[in-house]
């Protein structure tokens, strides 16, 4: 296997392992999260904080 191919294969395995572990951790934390808070989204930086506060009825300044 050429070095570039090996590097691609190793990076692919690492990426898949990280994603799998992230999913497992999010699933484990799910029971401890407040209602409406998705652990996976929070861990991956995709959580909509503004949307959470809006659902709670908290007044927010305009964007």
TORLORO-483299 format. One record per residue: residue number from 1; residue in three letters; x, y negated, z negated of N, C-alpha, C in turn. Coordinates in nm, 2 decimals. Layout:
BEGIN
[NUM; ala; [X; Y; Z]; [X; Y; Z]; [X; Y; Z]]
...
//
This chain:
BEGIN
[1; unk; [0.09; 0.12; 0.00]; [0.00; 0.00; 0.00]; [0.09; -0.12; 0.00]]
[2; unk; [0.06; -0.22; 0.08]; [0.13; -0.34; 0.09]; [0.11; -0.42; -0.03]]
[3; unk; [0.21; -0.50; -0.07]; [0.20; -0.59; -0.19]; [0.07; -0.67; -0.19]]
[4; unk; [0.04; -0.73; -0.08]; [-0.08; -0.82; -0.08]; [-0.21; -0.74; -0.10]]
[5; unk; [-0.21; -0.61; -0.04]; [-0.33; -0.53; -0.06]; [-0.34; -0.48; -0.21]]
[6; unk; [-0.22; -0.45; -0.27]; [-0.22; -0.41; -0.41]; [-0.27; -0.53; -0.50]]
[7; unk; [-0.22; -0.65; -0.47]; [-0.26; -0.76; -0.54]; [-0.41; -0.79; -0.53]]
[8; unk; [-0.47; -0.77; -0.41]; [-0.61; -0.79; -0.39]; [-0.69; -0.68; -0.47]]
[9; unk; [-0.64; -0.56; -0.47]; [-0.71; -0.45; -0.54]; [-0.71; -0.48; -0.69]]
[10; unk; [-0.59; -0.52; -0.74]; [-0.58; -0.54; -0.89]; [-0.67; -0.66; -0.93]]
[11; unk; [-0.67; -0.77; -0.85]; [-0.76; -0.88; -0.88]; [-0.90; -0.84; -0.88]]
[12; unk; [-0.94; -0.76; -0.78]; [-1.08; -0.71; -0.77]; [-1.12; -0.63; -0.90]]
[13; unk; [-1.03; -0.54; -0.94]; [-1.06; -0.47; -1.06]; [-1.07; -0.56; -1.18]]
[14; unk; [-0.98; -0.65; -1.20]; [-0.99; -0.75; -1.31]; [-1.11; -0.83; -1.31]]
[15; unk; [-1.15; -0.88; -1.19]; [-1.27; -0.96; -1.18]; [-1.40; -0.88; -1.22]]
[16; unk; [-1.41; -0.75; -1.17]; [-1.52; -0.67; -1.20]; [-1.52; -0.64; -1.35]]
[17; unk; [-1.41; -0.61; -1.41]; [-1.40; -0.58; -1.55]; [-1.44; -0.70; -1.64]]
[18; unk; [-1.40; -0.82; -1.60]; [-1.44; -0.94; -1.67]; [-1.59; -0.96; -1.67]]
[19; unk; [-1.65; -0.94; -1.55]; [-1.79; -0.96; -1.53]; [-1.87; -0.86; -1.61]]
[20; unk; [-1.82; -0.73; -1.61]; [-1.89; -0.63; -1.69]; [-1.88; -0.66; -1.84]]
[21; unk; [-1.77; -0.70; -1.89]; [-1.75; -0.73; -2.03]; [-1.83; -0.85; -2.07]]
[22; unk; [-1.84; -0.95; -1.98]; [-1.92; -1.07; -2.01]; [-2.07; -1.03; -2.02]]
[23; unk; [-2.11; -0.94; -1.93]; [-2.25; -0.90; -1.94]; [-2.28; -0.82; -2.07]]
[24; unk; [-2.18; -0.74; -2.11]; [-2.20; -0.66; -2.23]; [-2.20; -0.75; -2.36]]
[25; unk; [-2.12; -0.85; -2.36]; [-2.11; -0.94; -2.47]; [-2.24; -1.02; -2.48]]
[26; unk; [-2.29; -1.07; -2.37]; [-2.41; -1.14; -2.36]; [-2.53; -1.06; -2.41]]
[27; unk; [-2.53; -0.93; -2.37]; [-2.64; -0.84; -2.42]; [-2.63; -0.82; -2.57]]
[28; unk; [-2.51; -0.81; -2.62]; [-2.50; -0.79; -2.77]; [-2.54; -0.91; -2.85]]
[29; unk; [-2.51; -1.03; -2.79]; [-2.55; -1.15; -2.86]; [-2.69; -1.19; -2.84]]
[30; unk; [-2.76; -1.13; -2.75]; [-2.90; -1.17; -2.72]; [-2.99; -1.18; -2.84]]
[31; unk; [-2.99; -1.08; -2.94]; [-3.08; -1.09; -3.05]; [-3.05; -1.20; -3.15]]
[32; unk; [-2.93; -1.26; -3.14]; [-2.89; -1.37; -3.23]; [-2.91; -1.51; -3.17]]
[33; unk; [-2.95; -1.51; -3.04]; [-2.97; -1.64; -2.97]; [-3.11; -1.70; -3.00]]
[34; unk; [-3.12; -1.83; -3.01]; [-3.25; -1.89; -3.02]; [-3.34; -1.86; -2.90]]
[35; unk; [-3.47; -1.87; -2.93]; [-3.56; -1.84; -2.82]; [-3.54; -1.94; -2.70]]
[36; unk; [-3.54; -1.89; -2.58]; [-3.52; -1.97; -2.47]; [-3.37; -2.00; -2.43]]
[37; unk; [-3.28; -1.95; -2.51]; [-3.14; -1.96; -2.48]; [-3.09; -1.83; -2.42]]
[38; unk; [-3.04; -1.83; -2.30]; [-2.98; -1.71; -2.24]; [-2.83; -1.71; -2.27]]
[39; unk; [-2.79; -1.60; -2.34]; [-2.65; -1.59; -2.37]; [-2.56; -1.59; -2.25]]
[40; unk; [-2.60; -1.51; -2.15]; [-2.52; -1.50; -2.03]; [-2.50; -1.64; -1.96]]
[41; unk; [-2.61; -1.72; -1.95]; [-2.60; -1.85; -1.89]; [-2.51; -1.94; -1.98]]
[42; unk; [-2.52; -1.93; -2.11]; [-2.44; -2.01; -2.20]; [-2.29; -1.98; -2.19]]
[43; unk; [-2.26; -1.85; -2.18]; [-2.12; -1.81; -2.17]; [-2.06; -1.84; -2.04]]
[44; unk; [-2.14; -1.85; -1.93]; [-2.09; -1.87; -1.80]; [-2.09; -2.02; -1.76]]
[45; unk; [-2.14; -2.11; -1.85]; [-2.15; -2.25; -1.82]; [-2.26; -2.29; -1.73]]
[46; unk; [-2.36; -2.20; -1.72]; [-2.48; -2.23; -1.63]; [-2.60; -2.27; -1.71]]
[47; unk; [-2.59; -2.28; -1.85]; [-2.70; -2.31; -1.93]; [-2.75; -2.46; -1.91]]
[48; unk; [-2.88; -2.48; -1.90]; [-2.93; -2.61; -1.88]; [-2.97; -2.67; -2.01]]
[49; unk; [-2.87; -2.74; -2.07]; [-2.90; -2.80; -2.21]; [-3.01; -2.90; -2.20]]
[50; unk; [-3.02; -2.98; -2.10]; [-3.12; -3.08; -2.09]; [-3.26; -3.01; -2.08]]
[51; unk; [-3.27; -2.91; -2.00]; [-3.39; -2.83; -1.99]; [-3.44; -2.77; -2.13]]
[52; unk; [-3.34; -2.73; -2.20]; [-3.37; -2.67; -2.34]; [-3.43; -2.78; -2.43]]
[53; unk; [-3.37; -2.90; -2.43]; [-3.42; -3.00; -2.51]; [-3.56; -3.05; -2.46]]
[54; unk; [-3.58; -3.05; -2.33]; [-3.71; -3.09; -2.28]; [-3.82; -3.00; -2.32]]
[55; unk; [-3.79; -2.87; -2.31]; [-3.88; -2.76; -2.35]; [-3.92; -2.78; -2.50]]
[56; unk; [-3.82; -2.83; -2.58]; [-3.85; -2.84; -2.72]; [-3.92; -2.97; -2.75]]
[57; unk; [-3.94; -3.06; -2.65]; [-4.01; -3.18; -2.67]; [-3.92; -3.29; -2.73]]
[58; unk; [-3.79; -3.28; -2.72]; [-3.70; -3.38; -2.77]; [-3.68; -3.49; -2.67]]
[59; unk; [-3.71; -3.61; -2.70]; [-3.69; -3.72; -2.61]; [-3.55; -3.74; -2.57]]
[60; unk; [-3.52; -3.76; -2.44]; [-3.38; -3.77; -2.40]; [-3.37; -3.90; -2.32]]
[61; unk; [-3.25; -3.96; -2.31]; [-3.23; -4.08; -2.23]; [-3.24; -4.04; -2.08]]
[62; unk; [-3.28; -4.13; -2.00]; [-3.28; -4.10; -1.85]; [-3.14; -4.06; -1.80]]
[63; unk; [-3.15; -3.97; -1.70]; [-3.02; -3.92; -1.64]; [-2.95; -4.03; -1.57]]
//
